[in-house]
Amino acid sequence: MRSMISKGRKLEKFVAPMLAKETTKAFDDEEWIFEIKWDGYRAVAEINKKEVRLYSRNGLSFNEYYPVVVSALKKIKSNMVLDGEIAVLNENGLPSFQMLQHYSNFQHMPIAYYVFDVLSVDGKDLTSKPLIERKEILKTLLPKSDVIRYSDHVLEFGKDFFEIAQKKNLEGIMAKKASSLYSPGRRTNEWLKIKHHHTDEAIIVGYTEPGGGRKNFGALVLAVKEGKGYKYVGHTGTGFNEKTLKEVYNMLQPLKTDQSPFKERVKTNMPVTWVKPVYVCELKFTEKTDEGMMRHPVFLGIRKDKAAKEVSVEENKKKEVKPEDVKQSTKDKIVAAGTAKVKITNYKKIYFPDDGITKGDVIDYYNSIADYILPYLKNRPQSLKRNPNGIKDKGFYHKDAGSETPEYVKTFPFYSPSSKKTIEYIVCNNKATLLYMANLGCIEINPWHSTTQKPDNPDYFIIDIDPSDDNTFEQVIETALAYKEVFDHAGAECYCKTSGSTGLHIYVPTGKKYDYDEVKEFALLVSEYVQGLLPEFTTLERNLKKRGAHRIYLDYLQNNQGQTIASVYSLRPKPGATASTPLEWKEVKKGLDLKAFTIKTLPKRLAKKGDLFQGVLGKGIDIRKCLKNLKA
């Protein structure tokens, strides 16, 4: 079988993967995720019904070299483009670059394609979605396979993760901003590599004569490009065995030349045979001098996936980022919550720029009103709406708790038919979990309408009075009062709260007696009554184009399993840090100002009025009696 040192065929069209810069220190930051840095070949996989194309970052085909991976990829039914790393695992289950280099000799060892990103699915481009969303999609698409493996991540705690990587003697870790978009072929500060071992690439420009009983050559002469010329960075004679000595020697013979690539004379122990600067090798070393020379370099293998022009002083500078340039945690804080201690990062980070409200202010708010909001969160799966960059960033949704949640955080596994996977939802049963969620960037808190005890039966149903930009707030109030009138006729108690945005929410307690379909049908019936009372400016039409201007949408479709809406007492990522606030019905009248209920005013209101929403978790209505009353 052909040596793995030879190059694959070059593809005419290919996707150049997104690249990372290098930094020297691990860090903690809730805006970032951290992955294992696999010691292998970066590889893009294009999968469709006709063929599978597996290739390097430079478009060199891997199909003939790693048929086991290609065969496993063919079992994936969807058309997609994946990004990952091919690695061969040694007897300890750790990636071995040398084995990967000479896979033809190590086909008895396990090979894996660790997939960490997805660029498109069935023709739909995903590169404009945040990384954390792309990874959630990816996890649902990959089949269970020993070869095709999902490359998982941890959230926030990069320092601890790097320590684990060091203990396991892994190459290092990758740090990626959770909100980063995918930029093909671009090297960016939003993806960083943090190495445990010192490794780098160099161009082979010559070899020395062997000494003693050694055959073929003594050491490789190494360089990097500098401007139009080349810079000497050292030579290595270690890391070879008889087989690799012979393979590298044979590979270099057609490239021999009389011309040295260096302007200055390079000092070596033995005479040098110069070769044309074509091949790139990877080396590990103890350190680099100020002049860029590698100390004690050890040959690891030929990088057939990299071209000599990529290995230059200029390119290396582009690849690096100083630790101080990385946005790291500032003023971390530990908050006691019962017996638990919650680590708060970026405490002074500005979340609401126009109002000067910080992440710490949000944490303090939830800490102060925890006793009021927790009854409406307890035993309820949470859909995390995260805005770690504050309200100027659109943020992202995150459902799966992940494996790195603290012990005080309880979770609830639930199979999602839509995503065809089991999602491990966070359940917010205590103050520590509430603060943990807020530390993740959850300005807004979004619980299910049902609990883990009866996930199919909600405790209440919701009407979302959703105005268009052309509606007045007086019309919103009139709509809410129309609902109150219909519910009164039905004999159904109902409760009103501000949405924290532009509308109002009406809650009707059902006490877990009905499933989602039943409460939704009743919500629709009542909404039809209300639409009949206010036909001029309300509608049940969900489609924005068909709805028309000046129409308030009577949204009864918020009542599906897993669907969420901002909790009572939840802040909203809106200017002014408004809060979703329960109202007395006598307050629902002309002159009501939604902007009066904010992070600053709500704690005082609670101290004065107490919890106005308690009845929502009460016994609940009797829908049959309500229907009889409406018919009467």
N, C-alpha and C positions, 0 to 999 in steps of 0.2 A: 504493500500500500504506500502511496505517496507520502513523503515526509510532511509533517504539519508546518514546516518552515516555508514551504512554497506558497505562493500567493494564489488567491481565488480569482475568478473572472470578475471584471469590473462591470457593474450594471450601468446602463445608460441613464435610467431614471430611478431615483431613490429618494427617500426622506432622510435628511440629515438631522440627527437627534439634537435635542437641547443639551447644552453643555454647562458644566459647573465651574465656578472659580474655586481656588484653594485657600483655606485659612488654617491657622495653627492651633486654635483653641476651641474646645467644645463650649457650648453655652446653653442656658435655659431660656426659653421664650415661648409663651403660649401661642404665638402667631406661627410657630414653625413645627414641622414634623421631622422625625429623624429615622433614617433607614440604615440597614447594614450596607457597607460598601463592599460589594462582592469582588473578589480578585479573579477577574475573568475578562471576557471580551464583551464590550457593549454591542448589542445587537437589536436591530429593528426587524419585526416580523410583519409582513403583509399577508393577510389570509383572505382568500376568496374561494368561490366554488371551483374555479379553474385550476388554481395553483397556490402554493405557499412559497413566498420569497423570504429568506432569512439572510440578512446581510450586515456588514460592519457599518460603523459610522461614516466610512468613506465609500460605501456602496460596493464593497467586495463581497461576493456571494459566499455564504457559509453552507449552502445546501448540501454540497458534496462532502464537506468535512464533518458535519454533525447531523447525519441522517436520522438518528434517534430523536433529536429535537424536532426536525421537520415532520417526521411521522406523527409525533404527538400533536403538533400544531394542526395537522390535517383533520384531526378528530373534532376540532372546534367548528361548530356549525355556522356561527355568525361570520359575516365579513367584517374584518377589523384590522386596525394597525396598532401593534403593540410595541412598547419600548422596554428593554430589560437587559440582562447580563447573562451570558452563558458561562457556567462554571463547572469544573470537574471536582468532585469531592474525594478527599483522601480517606484513609481508614478511620480517621477521627471525625469524619463528617465536615471537615473544613475545606474551603476552596483551595485548590493547588494550581497555580498558574503554569508550573512546569508540566504537570499532567495534561492540562488543557492544550499546551503547545504541541505535545506529542501524543495526542489522543489516540492515534492509530495503535500506539503501544499500551494504552491504558483503557481499552474499551470495556474491560471487566469492571471498571470503577464507575460509580453512578455519575451521570451527567444531568445537569438541571438548567433550565432557562428560567431565571428569576425575573418575573415581570413586575415592574413597578409603575407603569403608566399605560394609558390607552389614548390614542390620538383620534380615532374615529371608529364608529360602529354602524354597519349597514349603510354606509354613505354619509352618515351624519357626523360632521366635524365637531370634535369635543375640545379642541385646543383653546377655545375662548372660555371654557369653564374653569373654575378654580381647581387646583390640584386635588384638594380633599374630596371634591365632588367626583373628579375623574377616578380617583382611587376607589370610591364607594361603588361606582359603576363597574369598574374593572373587577372588583372582588366578586360581583354577582355573575360575571361572564365566564370566568375561567373554570374549566372542568376540574374535578378531583383527579390529580395526576402526580406521579412521582417525578415526572420530567418537567411539566409546565407548572411552576409554583408561583403563587402570589407573594410578592415581596412586601411584607407587612411593615408597619411603622409604629413609633410611639409618639405621643404628643408632648410637647413642651420641655420634657426633662432630658436635654441632650447631654448634660454632664454625666449623669448616672449611666446613661446608655453608652457613652464613650468608654467609661470605666469597665463596663461589661465586655465591650468589644476588645479592650486591651487584655483583660483576663483570659478571654478565649483566643487571644492571639490572632484576631481578625485584622484585615488590612486597615480598617477604620470605619467611619460612618459618613453618611450623607445628611446634610441639613437642607431642608427645602421649605420655603414659605408656603403655608397651607393655602393661601389665596393666589399663589403664582399661576399664571397662565402658561401654556406651552408655546415656546418660541423656537421652532425648528432651526437648527444650525447656529443658534445664538448662545454665547456664553454670558451668564448673567449672575448678578449678586444675589438673586433670589434662590439659587441653588449653590450649595457650598459642599466641598469635600474636606473632611478632617481626617488626616491619615494618622494611624498608629505607627506604621513602619515608614521610614523615609524611602520613597521610591520615586523614580523619574525616568524619562526616556532620553536616549542619546542616539546620534547617528554614527554608524560604523564607517570610519574613513580609512581604516588600515588594520594590519595585524603584524605582530612581531614574530621573529623566528623562534621555534621552540627550543628549549634547553633541556639538558639531561636526557631522560628517556621519554620525554613527552613527544607526541606526534602532532602533525598538522600545523599548529601555531602556538605561540606562547601567550599572547594577550591581544585583545581587541583595542584599537585606538579609537577614542570616542570624541565626538564634537557636537556642537549645536550651531545653527546658522546665526550669524551676526551681521546684519546689513546684507551686503552682497557676498561676503566671505564667510569663514567658519572660525569658531572659537574652540580651542582645545579644552576639554573638561576632565580628562583623565584617561586611564586605561585599566582594563580588567582581565585577569587571567583565571579568576575563580568563578565557581558556579557551573563548571563544565564537567561532563564525563566523556569517555572515549567516543560514544555515539554522537553527542552534540558537537564535540570538537570536529569530527569528520564532516557532519552535516553542514555546519557553519562554514568550514573551510571550502567544501565543494560549492557551496552557494556563492562564495565570494570570488571564485576563480575567474568567471567571465567578466568581472568588474575591475580587474587589475589595471593599474595605470602607473606611469612614471611620475605623475604630477602630484605633489602634496597639496592638500586644500588650504594649508596654513601659510600665512605670510612669514611668520617667525619659525625658527627651527624648534621642533619638539624634541625634548630630551627623553629617550627611552633606553632601557638596559640592553636591548637587542636591536638589530637592523629591522627596518619597517618595510613591508610591502604595502603600498597605497592602493586603495580601491575607490571607485566612484561612489559618492555619497548617496546611496539608494536605500539601504536597509536601516530600520530603526530597531533598537533593542531596549528592553526594560531592565533596570538595575535597582538594587537596593543598596543603601550606603549609610554610613554612620552620621555624616553631616556634610554640609557644603561650606567651603571657605568663602571669604568675602569676594573673592574673584570668580566664584561659581564653580570651583573644582570640587569633584566628589571625592570624599575620603573613603577608602576601603570599599570601592564599588564591587558588587557581586552580580554576575550575569544571571538574569531570570528567564529570558527568552526573547525571541524575535516578535516584534509587534507588527504583524502583517496587516493590521487594521489601521496603521498610521503611516502617513507619508513623511519623507524627510523634511519637506518644506514647513511642516507643522511644528518641528522641534527647533525652536529658535529662542534667542534671548528675548526678542520682542514678544513672541507668543507666550513665553513663560511669565512675563510681566503681566500680560492680559489675563492669565489664568489665576493670578494671585490676588487676594484681597487681605488687607491688614485686619487683625482682630478688632481694632477700634472702629473700623468702618462697618462692622456688623452690628445691626441694631440688637443690643443685648438688654437683659433685664436691668432696671435701675430701681434702687430703693425697694428691694423685696421686703415683704413684711409677713409675719406669722400672726394669724388671727385665731384666738381660742374660740371654739364652738362646742360647748359641752365638754366631753372628754377628748374631743378631736382637736388637732391643730392644723389649720388650713394655710398652706403657703400661698401668698398673694404676690404676683410678679407685676412689674411695671405699674406700681401703685400710683405714680404721679403722671401717668400718661394721659394726655388730653383726649377725651372721648367726644365731647360736644364743644367744638372750637369756638363757636359764636357765644357760648355761655360760660366758657372757662371751666366746664364740669369735667372732672377727671375720672379715670377708672376707679380710683380710691373712693370717690364720692358715691359711685354706683355700688361698690362693695359695702360701704358704710350704710347706705340706704337699705339694702336688703338685710343687712345685719340688724338694723333697728326695727324693721317691720316684719321680721321672720315669723313671729307668733301669729300674725294676721294672715300672711300668705300661705304658710305651710299646710293648714287644713285643706286648701284647694289644690295642693300638689301631692299630698301623701298618697302613696300606693299608685300613683299615676305615671305611666311612661312619659318621658319628656322628649319632645322634638327640639333639639338644640339649634336655635337661630343665633349664629355667632357673628359678632362685629368686633373682632379684636383690634381693628384699626380705627375704631370709632365710627360715628354716623356718616362720615364723608365717604366711607367705603360701603358698598352694597352688602358685604358680608356673604355668608353661606350657611346652608343647613347641614347639620351633622347629626346622624341618628345613632350610629353604633358606638357604644361606650368605649370599646377598645380594651386591651389587656392591661393597661397601666393605670386604671382607676384606683384611688386609695381604698383602704379597707372599709372606711365608713360609708362609701357609696354603694348602694344596693342596685342590682340590675334585674331586668326582666327579659328573658328570651322569648321572642315572638316571631313566628314564621310569617313572612310577608308574601302573599301570593303575587303581588305586582312585581316585586324585585326577585322573587323565587329564591329567597334565602332567609335564614333566621337572623334577626337583628337583636342585638343585646342592648335594650333600652336602659338608660339611666332612670331610676325611680327616686324622686326627691322626698325622702322621709325625715330629713333632719336639717338643721341649720348648716351644718358642715357641708352637706351636699349642695345646698342652695348657694353657698359662698364659693364652692368649687366650680359650679356652673358659671357663676358670675365672673370668676377668674378666667374662665375659658373665653370670655368675651360675650357671654349671654346677657346683653342689656335687657333683652325681652325674654320672658319665661313662657313656654308653650306646653301646657299639659294636655294629655288626652281627656276626653269627656267621661271616659270609663276608667275603672281601676283594674289592677292586676287580678283581683278576686273574681270579677265578672267583666272581662274585657269586651264582651259582646253587648253589654247592657249599660248604657250611659246613665249618669246620675242626673242629667239635665239635657235639654236641647236648647239650641241657641238660634236666635234670629239676628243676623248682622244687617243693620240698616246702613247701606253703603251708597253715599251720595256721589253724583258726578261732580265735575268741577263747576258745572253751571247751576247746581242746586244751592239754595240758601240753607243755612243751619236752622232757620225757623221751620222749613219744610221737613227737615230731619226730626225736629221736635214734634211736629204735627203727626208724622208717621208713627213715632214711638207712642204717642197718646192714643192713636187709632188702634194700635196693637193692645194697649192697656184696656181699651174699651171692649174689644173682642174677647180678650182673655177673661175680663170681668163677667161678661155674658156667659162664657163657657164655665165659669166657676173655677178657673185655673189661676193660681197665684203666679205672679211673674215679677222679675227683678230687673232693674235697668242699671247699666254702667256705661261710662264713657269708653270708647275704644282706645283712647289715648292718641287718636289721629283725627279723623274728620267726622266719624260717625258715632252711632250708639249701638250697644249690644243689649238684647233682651234675653234673659235666661228664664227657663221654666223647669222647675224640679220634677224629675220623674222617678227618683228613688230606685233605680236599677230594675224597675218592673217590666220594662219593654226593651226590645232590641233596637238597633239603629234604624232599621227600615221602618219600624212602627212609629218611632218618634218623628222621623223625617216626613212621613205621610201626614201626620197631624200638623207639623209645622207648615207644610205646603197648604193644607186646607185653611188654616188660620190666615196665611199670607194671601190666599185668594180672596178671603173676606176683606182684608185690609186694602188690597189692590182695587177691589170694587168700591170701597169707600173713598179712595184717593186716586182715581184713574188719570187725573191730569198730570201727575208728576211721579208716579210710582210704576214699577214694572217687575215682572217675574222673568223677563228675558235676560239670560246670562250673557249672550253674545254681545260684546261691546258695540260692534257695528250695527247690529239690529236693534239695540236698545234705544239709540237716539239720545239727543242732548236733553238736558233738564229732567232726567229720569233717575229717581232713586231706586237702586236695585234691592229688592226684598230677598236677601240671600238666606234661604232655608237649607241650602245644600252644604252648610258647614257641619252637618250632622252625619258624618261618615266615620267608621272606625279608623283611628290613626290620624284623622284630621284634627288640626289644632288651631287655637285662636289665643291671642294674648290673654294671659290669666288676669283675674282681678288683682289689683295692686301691682301689676307688672309695669315696669318702665317701658317706654317705646323709644326706638332709635330715631327720634324726631327732634327738631330744634326746640329748645326749652326743656328737654327731658321730661316730657309729659308722662303721666301715669294713668293707667286704666282704673277708673275710680267708681265705686258703687254710689248710686244716687238715691235719695228719697224721691218718691214720685212727685211730691210737691215742688221739688227743685227742677223738674223737667218742664220748663216753661220758657217763654221768651226772655231773653237776657242771659240765659245759661252760657257760660264761657268755658269752653273745653280747655283753654290754655291756663285756666286758674288751678288746674290739678296737676301738680308737678312733683319732681323729686324733693323740692324744698317745702311745698305746702302740705303734701299728703300726710306726713307723720303728725303734724299738728292737727289735721282734720280727724285722723284716727283717734288721737288722744281725746278729742272733744266728742265725736259721734260714736266711736266704737266701730265694730264690724257690722255694716248694714247688709251684708250678703249671706248671713248665716242660713237663712231659709232655703237657699239654693241646694244645700246638702240635706234638706229635710226629707219628710215622708214621701213627698211627690204627689202629683195629681193622679186622678182616675180618668184616663182618656175616654173610656166608654161613657161615663157620666158627662164629661165635657161635650162629647159629640151629641148626646141627647139634649143637653141644654142649648147647644147651637142650633139644632134642628127646631127646637121649640121657639 
